[in-house]
Amino acid sequence: MLAIVCPGQGSQTPGLLTPWLENDDATAALLAEYSGYAGTDLIAHGTTSDEETIRDTAVAQPLIVASTLLSANALGLTPGRLSELGDKVLVSGHSVGEIPAAALAGVLTAQQALELISVRATAMAEAAGAETTGMAAVLGGAEEEVLTAIESAGLTPANLNGAGQIVAAGSQAGIDRLCSNPPARARAIPLKVAGAFHTQYMAPAKRALSAAAQSTSAAHPGVTLLSNRDGAAVHTGSDVLDQIVDQVTRPVRWDSCMDSMREAGVTGVLELLPGGTLAGLAKRAMKGTKTCAVKSPDDLSAAAEFIAEHTA
């Protein structure tokens, strides 16, 4: 059984789409179409924009969603094909990755996904600028002790990623306290992000995304789609939209998503562009499960073979 996973914010790198656009007019045309939906120049951001520019939440999120959808298109991973694979495949996404995951599952069209991510990204960037906040990854330590330390610092466990990684979010003062006094046998590393995502600091962004979602028609998933809320499958289009909206201020439970993958009998995890992070978590938390990460067009042949191997 194959799990197709869509990466979250922080996976973007400068020039990540350059090799995808070289001598490929069809991909360039598709990215230009995506740019129109997202309201930003994804060709420039995917090729020439520098690291600081693409770190901006308003840029990073549409760039990641478009990159994920481009790689899915290159692999022929359409909603129709995934539906035909039935119980041989499931889909999930980490944070912003839930939106392209919903598109792969047939809940949203590519246009709807990019229009929603434009609203989400702009609103989260604005919310992040309202107060001085941040995030830090806590690596190692006993989970209960880590969670206690995060709470003691006045922070929220925003991402429970499994494999000994929990991301804390909240006021910058709280992040500084946690990083200077980490839990036993753990390291706390500040992240280069604009704000405290997946906390109540993002409440204004949740309201903006909710308004956009209310005017979005969503189909029911054509394939198993796991939610960040609790790792469970979501069965209706309206529930998918509700959970995408709620996720803006709720913790990402990627640990629960991986638990559900194990329970479903997943044998292979394919991470779409910009791949690497989620495949790495799967290697550590899902022992014995094979992984494949799409990082460049050179990975497409291996990814196609990987898909065939785990959906046979």
TORKOL-4160 file (C-alpha; in steps of 0.2 Angstrom, whole numbers, padded with zeros to 4 digits, m for minus):
312
<pt num="1" X="0000" Y="0000" Z="0000"/>
<pt num="2" X="0006" Y="0017" Z="m0005"/>
<pt num="3" X="0005" Y="0033" Z="0006"/>
<pt num="4" X="0007" Y="0049" Z="m0005"/>
<pt num="5" X="0012" Y="0064" Z="0007"/>
<pt num="6" X="0013" Y="0082" Z="0003"/>
<pt num="7" X="0026" Y="0093" Z="0013"/>
<pt num="8" X="0023" Y="0108" Z="0023"/>
<pt num="9" X="0031" Y="0125" Z="0025"/>
<pt num="10" X="0050" Y="0126" Z="0027"/>
<pt num="11" X="0053" Y="0113" Z="0013"/>
<pt num="12" X="0055" Y="0126" Z="0000"/>
<pt num="13" X="0073" Y="0131" Z="m0006"/>
<pt num="14" X="0079" Y="0144" Z="m0019"/>
<pt num="15" X="0078" Y="0139" Z="m0037"/>
<pt num="16" X="0068" Y="0123" Z="m0033"/>
<pt num="17" X="0058" Y="0124" Z="m0049"/>
<pt num="18" X="0072" Y="0129" Z="m0061"/>
<pt num="19" X="0076" Y="0111" Z="m0067"/>
<pt num="20" X="0057" Y="0108" Z="m0069"/>
<pt num="21" X="0056" Y="0122" Z="m0081"/>
<pt num="22" X="0071" Y="0119" Z="m0092"/>
<pt num="23" X="0066" Y="0115" Z="m0109"/>
<pt num="24" X="0048" Y="0110" Z="m0103"/>
<pt num="25" X="0035" Y="0122" Z="m0111"/>
<pt num="26" X="0021" Y="0112" Z="m0104"/>
<pt num="27" X="0027" Y="0114" Z="m0086"/>
<pt num="28" X="0030" Y="0132" Z="m0088"/>
<pt num="29" X="0013" Y="0135" Z="m0095"/>
<pt num="30" X="0005" Y="0125" Z="m0081"/>
<pt num="31" X="0015" Y="0135" Z="m0068"/>
<pt num="32" X="0010" Y="0151" Z="m0076"/>
<pt num="33" X="m0008" Y="0145" Z="m0075"/>
<pt num="34" X="m0005" Y="0141" Z="m0056"/>
<pt num="35" X="0002" Y="0159" Z="m0054"/>
<pt num="36" X="m0014" Y="0166" Z="m0060"/>
<pt num="37" X="m0024" Y="0156" Z="m0048"/>
<pt num="38" X="m0013" Y="0161" Z="m0033"/>
<pt num="39" X="m0010" Y="0179" Z="m0038"/>
<pt num="40" X="0009" Y="0178" Z="m0037"/>
<pt num="41" X="0023" Y="0175" Z="m0049"/>
<pt num="42" X="0027" Y="0157" Z="m0045"/>
<pt num="43" X="0039" Y="0156" Z="m0060"/>
<pt num="44" X="0050" Y="0169" Z="m0052"/>
<pt num="45" X="0048" Y="0163" Z="m0035"/>
<pt num="46" X="0053" Y="0145" Z="m0040"/>
<pt num="47" X="0068" Y="0150" Z="m0050"/>
<pt num="48" X="0076" Y="0167" Z="m0046"/>
<pt num="49" X="0069" Y="0173" Z="m0029"/>
<pt num="50" X="0081" Y="0172" Z="m0015"/>
<pt num="51" X="0080" Y="0163" Z="0002"/>
<pt num="52" X="0073" Y="0178" Z="0011"/>
<pt num="53" X="0059" Y="0181" Z="m0002"/>
<pt num="54" X="0053" Y="0163" Z="m0002"/>
<pt num="55" X="0053" Y="0162" Z="0017"/>
<pt num="56" X="0039" Y="0175" Z="0017"/>
<pt num="57" X="0024" Y="0165" Z="0022"/>
<pt num="58" X="0014" Y="0174" Z="0008"/>
<pt num="59" X="0026" Y="0167" Z="m0005"/>
<pt num="60" X="0031" Y="0151" Z="0003"/>
<pt num="61" X="0014" Y="0143" Z="0004"/>
<pt num="62" X="0008" Y="0145" Z="m0014"/>
<pt num="63" X="0026" Y="0140" Z="m0020"/>
<pt num="64" X="0025" Y="0124" Z="m0010"/>
<pt num="65" X="0007" Y="0120" Z="m0015"/>
<pt num="66" X="0011" Y="0123" Z="m0034"/>
<pt num="67" X="0027" Y="0113" Z="m0033"/>
<pt num="68" X="0018" Y="0098" Z="m0025"/>
<pt num="69" X="0004" Y="0099" Z="m0038"/>
<pt num="70" X="0017" Y="0100" Z="m0052"/>
<pt num="71" X="0026" Y="0085" Z="m0047"/>
<pt num="72" X="0010" Y="0075" Z="m0045"/>
<pt num="73" X="0005" Y="0080" Z="m0063"/>
<pt num="74" X="0022" Y="0074" Z="m0069"/>
<pt num="75" X="0019" Y="0057" Z="m0061"/>
<pt num="76" X="0001" Y="0056" Z="m0068"/>
<pt num="77" X="m0006" Y="0056" Z="m0050"/>
<pt num="78" X="m0023" Y="0063" Z="m0055"/>
<pt num="79" X="m0038" Y="0061" Z="m0043"/>
<pt num="80" X="m0045" Y="0049" Z="m0056"/>
<pt num="81" X="m0030" Y="0038" Z="m0056"/>
<pt num="82" X="m0029" Y="0038" Z="m0037"/>
<pt num="83" X="m0047" Y="0033" Z="m0036"/>
<pt num="84" X="m0044" Y="0019" Z="m0048"/>
<pt num="85" X="m0031" Y="0013" Z="m0036"/>
<pt num="86" X="m0044" Y="0012" Z="m0022"/>
<pt num="87" X="m0038" Y="0004" Z="m0006"/>
<pt num="88" X="m0020" Y="0003" Z="m0012"/>
<pt num="89" X="m0016" Y="0021" Z="m0009"/>
<pt num="90" X="m0020" Y="0035" Z="0004"/>
<pt num="91" X="m0015" Y="0053" Z="0004"/>
<pt num="92" X="m0010" Y="0065" Z="0018"/>
<pt num="93" X="m0002" Y="0082" Z="0019"/>
<pt num="94" X="0008" Y="0091" Z="0033"/>
<pt num="95" X="0000" Y="0108" Z="0038"/>
<pt num="96" X="0000" Y="0118" Z="0021"/>
<pt num="97" X="0002" Y="0101" Z="0013"/>
<pt num="98" X="m0016" Y="0097" Z="0017"/>
<pt num="99" X="m0022" Y="0108" Z="0003"/>
<pt num="100" X="m0013" Y="0099" Z="m0011"/>
<pt num="101" X="m0018" Y="0083" Z="m0003"/>
<pt num="102" X="m0036" Y="0087" Z="m0004"/>
<pt num="103" X="m0033" Y="0091" Z="m0022"/>
<pt num="104" X="m0025" Y="0074" Z="m0026"/>
<pt num="105" X="m0040" Y="0066" Z="m0017"/>
<pt num="106" X="m0052" Y="0075" Z="m0028"/>
<pt num="107" X="m0060" Y="0086" Z="m0015"/>
<pt num="108" X="m0053" Y="0102" Z="m0023"/>
<pt num="109" X="m0048" Y="0107" Z="m0041"/>
<pt num="110" X="m0030" Y="0114" Z="m0043"/>
<pt num="111" X="m0038" Y="0131" Z="m0045"/>
<pt num="112" X="m0048" Y="0130" Z="m0029"/>
<pt num="113" X="m0032" Y="0124" Z="m0020"/>
<pt num="114" X="m0022" Y="0138" Z="m0026"/>
<pt num="115" X="m0035" Y="0151" Z="m0023"/>
<pt num="116" X="m0037" Y="0145" Z="m0005"/>
<pt num="117" X="m0019" Y="0144" Z="m0002"/>
<pt num="118" X="m0017" Y="0162" Z="m0008"/>
<pt num="119" X="m0030" Y="0168" Z="0006"/>
<pt num="120" X="m0022" Y="0157" Z="0019"/>
<pt num="121" X="m0004" Y="0162" Z="0015"/>
<pt num="122" X="m0008" Y="0181" Z="0015"/>
<pt num="123" X="m0019" Y="0180" Z="0031"/>
<pt num="124" X="m0006" Y="0170" Z="0040"/>
<pt num="125" X="0008" Y="0182" Z="0035"/>
<pt num="126" X="m0003" Y="0197" Z="0041"/>
<pt num="127" X="m0007" Y="0188" Z="0058"/>
<pt num="128" X="0011" Y="0184" Z="0060"/>
<pt num="129" X="0016" Y="0202" Z="0058"/>
<pt num="130" X="0004" Y="0208" Z="0072"/>
<pt num="131" X="0014" Y="0201" Z="0087"/>
<pt num="132" X="0032" Y="0196" Z="0090"/>
<pt num="133" X="0031" Y="0177" Z="0090"/>
<pt num="134" X="0041" Y="0162" Z="0084"/>
<pt num="135" X="0043" Y="0143" Z="0083"/>
<pt num="136" X="0056" Y="0131" Z="0089"/>
<pt num="137" X="0059" Y="0112" Z="0086"/>
<pt num="138" X="0062" Y="0102" Z="0101"/>
<pt num="139" X="0072" Y="0086" Z="0097"/>
<pt num="140" X="0074" Y="0071" Z="0108"/>
<pt num="141" X="0069" Y="0070" Z="0126"/>
<pt num="142" X="0054" Y="0061" Z="0134"/>
<pt num="143" X="0038" Y="0067" Z="0126"/>
<pt num="144" X="0029" Y="0071" Z="0143"/>
<pt num="145" X="0044" Y="0081" Z="0149"/>
<pt num="146" X="0045" Y="0090" Z="0132"/>
<pt num="147" X="0026" Y="0094" Z="0133"/>
<pt num="148" X="0028" Y="0100" Z="0151"/>
<pt num="149" X="0043" Y="0111" Z="0146"/>
<pt num="150" X="0033" Y="0119" Z="0132"/>
<pt num="151" X="0018" Y="0123" Z="0143"/>
<pt num="152" X="0030" Y="0130" Z="0156"/>
<pt num="153" X="0037" Y="0142" Z="0144"/>
<pt num="154" X="0019" Y="0148" Z="0140"/>
<pt num="155" X="0020" Y="0140" Z="0122"/>
<pt num="156" X="0009" Y="0128" Z="0112"/>
<pt num="157" X="0015" Y="0111" Z="0105"/>
<pt num="158" X="0011" Y="0116" Z="0087"/>
<pt num="159" X="0017" Y="0101" Z="0077"/>
<pt num="160" X="0019" Y="0084" Z="0085"/>
<pt num="161" X="0029" Y="0076" Z="0071"/>
<pt num="162" X="0034" Y="0060" Z="0079"/>
<pt num="163" X="0051" Y="0052" Z="0078"/>
<pt num="164" X="0056" Y="0063" Z="0093"/>
<pt num="165" X="0052" Y="0080" Z="0086"/>
<pt num="166" X="0039" Y="0092" Z="0093"/>
<pt num="167" X="0038" Y="0110" Z="0087"/>
<pt num="168" X="0033" Y="0123" Z="0100"/>
<pt num="169" X="0025" Y="0140" Z="0095"/>
<pt num="170" X="0021" Y="0156" Z="0104"/>
<pt num="171" X="0028" Y="0172" Z="0110"/>
<pt num="172" X="0046" Y="0176" Z="0105"/>
<pt num="173" X="0050" Y="0178" Z="0124"/>
<pt num="174" X="0043" Y="0160" Z="0127"/>
<pt num="175" X="0053" Y="0153" Z="0113"/>
<pt num="176" X="0069" Y="0161" Z="0120"/>
<pt num="177" X="0066" Y="0154" Z="0137"/>
<pt num="178" X="0063" Y="0136" Z="0130"/>
<pt num="179" X="0079" Y="0137" Z="0119"/>
<pt num="180" X="0090" Y="0143" Z="0134"/>
<pt num="181" X="0083" Y="0130" Z="0145"/>
<pt num="182" X="0077" Y="0115" Z="0135"/>
<pt num="183" X="0070" Y="0099" Z="0143"/>
<pt num="184" X="0082" Y="0085" Z="0148"/>
<pt num="185" X="0091" Y="0075" Z="0134"/>
<pt num="186" X="0083" Y="0087" Z="0121"/>
<pt num="187" X="0088" Y="0101" Z="0110"/>
<pt num="188" X="0077" Y="0116" Z="0106"/>
<pt num="189" X="0082" Y="0125" Z="0090"/>
<pt num="190" X="0073" Y="0141" Z="0084"/>
<pt num="191" X="0065" Y="0140" Z="0067"/>
<pt num="192" X="0066" Y="0153" Z="0053"/>
<pt num="193" X="0048" Y="0156" Z="0052"/>
<pt num="194" X="0038" Y="0172" Z="0053"/>
<pt num="195" X="0026" Y="0168" Z="0067"/>
<pt num="196" X="0017" Y="0156" Z="0079"/>
<pt num="197" X="0008" Y="0145" Z="0066"/>
<pt num="198" X="m0006" Y="0133" Z="0072"/>
<pt num="199" X="m0009" Y="0143" Z="0088"/>
<pt num="200" X="m0022" Y="0156" Z="0093"/>
<pt num="201" X="m0011" Y="0169" Z="0087"/>
<pt num="202" X="m0017" Y="0164" Z="0070"/>
<pt num="203" X="m0036" Y="0167" Z="0074"/>
<pt num="204" X="m0037" Y="0181" Z="0062"/>
<pt num="205" X="m0031" Y="0170" Z="0048"/>
<pt num="206" X="m0043" Y="0157" Z="0052"/>
<pt num="207" X="m0057" Y="0169" Z="0050"/>
<pt num="208" X="m0051" Y="0174" Z="0033"/>
<pt num="209" X="m0049" Y="0156" Z="0027"/>
<pt num="210" X="m0066" Y="0152" Z="0034"/>
<pt num="211" X="m0074" Y="0165" Z="0024"/>
<pt num="212" X="m0065" Y="0159" Z="0008"/>
<pt num="213" X="m0070" Y="0141" Z="0012"/>
<pt num="214" X="m0088" Y="0145" Z="0013"/>
<pt num="215" X="m0089" Y="0150" Z="m0005"/>
<pt num="216" X="m0079" Y="0134" Z="m0010"/>
<pt num="217" X="m0088" Y="0119" Z="m0017"/>
<pt num="218" X="m0080" Y="0103" Z="m0012"/>
<pt num="219" X="m0082" Y="0085" Z="m0018"/>
<pt num="220" X="m0080" Y="0070" Z="m0007"/>
<pt num="221" X="m0063" Y="0062" Z="m0007"/>
<pt num="222" X="m0061" Y="0048" Z="m0020"/>
<pt num="223" X="m0047" Y="0040" Z="m0010"/>
<pt num="224" X="m0043" Y="0039" Z="0009"/>
<pt num="225" X="m0037" Y="0056" Z="0015"/>
<pt num="226" X="m0030" Y="0057" Z="0032"/>
<pt num="227" X="m0032" Y="0073" Z="0043"/>
<pt num="228" X="m0019" Y="0082" Z="0053"/>
<pt num="229" X="m0032" Y="0084" Z="0067"/>
<pt num="230" X="m0030" Y="0066" Z="0073"/>
<pt num="231" X="m0024" Y="0056" Z="0059"/>
<pt num="232" X="m0041" Y="0049" Z="0055"/>
<pt num="233" X="m0049" Y="0048" Z="0037"/>
<pt num="234" X="m0060" Y="0062" Z="0032"/>
<pt num="235" X="m0075" Y="0056" Z="0022"/>
<pt num="236" X="m0085" Y="0072" Z="0016"/>
<pt num="237" X="m0079" Y="0087" Z="0006"/>
<pt num="238" X="m0087" Y="0099" Z="0019"/>
<pt num="239" X="m0077" Y="0090" Z="0033"/>
<pt num="240" X="m0061" Y="0092" Z="0023"/>
<pt num="241" X="m0064" Y="0111" Z="0022"/>
<pt num="242" X="m0069" Y="0112" Z="0040"/>
<pt num="243" X="m0053" Y="0104" Z="0046"/>
<pt num="244" X="m0042" Y="0114" Z="0034"/>
<pt num="245" X="m0049" Y="0129" Z="0042"/>
<pt num="246" X="m0048" Y="0123" Z="0060"/>
<pt num="247" X="m0030" Y="0117" Z="0057"/>
<pt num="248" X="m0024" Y="0135" Z="0056"/>
<pt num="249" X="m0025" Y="0137" Z="0075"/>
<pt num="250" X="m0024" Y="0118" Z="0079"/>
<pt num="251" X="m0009" Y="0108" Z="0082"/>
<pt num="252" X="m0003" Y="0097" Z="0067"/>
<pt num="253" X="m0003" Y="0079" Z="0073"/>
<pt num="254" X="0008" Y="0071" Z="0060"/>
<pt num="255" X="0013" Y="0058" Z="0073"/>
<pt num="256" X="m0005" Y="0052" Z="0072"/>
<pt num="257" X="m0005" Y="0052" Z="0053"/>
<pt num="258" X="0010" Y="0041" Z="0053"/>
<pt num="259" X="0001" Y="0029" Z="0066"/>
<pt num="260" X="m0014" Y="0028" Z="0054"/>
<pt num="261" X="m0002" Y="0024" Z="0039"/>
<pt num="262" X="0006" Y="0010" Z="0049"/>
<pt num="263" X="m0011" Y="0003" Z="0054"/>
<pt num="264" X="m0017" Y="0004" Z="0036"/>
<pt num="265" X="m0003" Y="m0007" Z="0031"/>
<pt num="266" X="0007" Y="0006" Z="0021"/>
<pt num="267" X="0023" Y="m0002" Z="0014"/>
<pt num="268" X="0029" Y="0014" Z="0005"/>
<pt num="269" X="0029" Y="0033" Z="0008"/>
<pt num="270" X="0031" Y="0044" Z="m0007"/>
<pt num="271" X="0034" Y="0062" Z="m0003"/>
<pt num="272" X="0030" Y="0074" Z="m0017"/>
<pt num="273" X="0040" Y="0090" Z="m0021"/>
<pt num="274" X="0049" Y="0098" Z="m0012"/>
<pt num="275" X="0052" Y="0081" Z="m0004"/>
<pt num="276" X="0064" Y="0076" Z="0010"/>
<pt num="277" X="0057" Y="0081" Z="0027"/>
<pt num="278" X="0042" Y="0069" Z="0028"/>
<pt num="279" X="0051" Y="0055" Z="0021"/>
<pt num="280" X="0065" Y="0057" Z="0034"/>
<pt num="281" X="0052" Y="0057" Z="0048"/>
<pt num="282" X="0044" Y="0041" Z="0040"/>
<pt num="283" X="0061" Y="0033" Z="0040"/>
<pt num="284" X="0063" Y="0036" Z="0059"/>
<pt num="285" X="0045" Y="0033" Z="0065"/>
<pt num="286" X="0039" Y="0019" Z="0052"/>
<pt num="287" X="0053" Y="0007" Z="0054"/>
<pt num="288" X="0054" Y="m0005" Z="0039"/>
<pt num="289" X="0043" Y="0006" Z="0028"/>
<pt num="290" X="0051" Y="0011" Z="0011"/>
<pt num="291" X="0052" Y="0029" Z="0007"/>
<pt num="292" X="0054" Y="0040" Z="m0009"/>
<pt num="293" X="0056" Y="0059" Z="m0010"/>
<pt num="294" X="0054" Y="0069" Z="m0026"/>
<pt num="295" X="0066" Y="0083" Z="m0026"/>
<pt num="296" X="0070" Y="0085" Z="m0045"/>
<pt num="297" X="0064" Y="0079" Z="m0062"/>
<pt num="298" X="0079" Y="0066" Z="m0060"/>
<pt num="299" X="0068" Y="0057" Z="m0047"/>
<pt num="300" X="0053" Y="0054" Z="m0057"/>
<pt num="301" X="0058" Y="0038" Z="m0065"/>
<pt num="302" X="0062" Y="0030" Z="m0047"/>
<pt num="303" X="0046" Y="0038" Z="m0041"/>
<pt num="304" X="0036" Y="0030" Z="m0055"/>
<pt num="305" X="0044" Y="0013" Z="m0051"/>
<pt num="306" X="0040" Y="0016" Z="m0032"/>
<pt num="307" X="0022" Y="0019" Z="m0036"/>
<pt num="308" X="0020" Y="0003" Z="m0046"/>
<pt num="309" X="0029" Y="m0007" Z="m0033"/>
<pt num="310" X="0018" Y="m0002" Z="m0019"/>
<pt num="311" X="0001" Y="m0002" Z="m0028"/>
<pt num="312" X="0004" Y="m0019" Z="m0037"/>
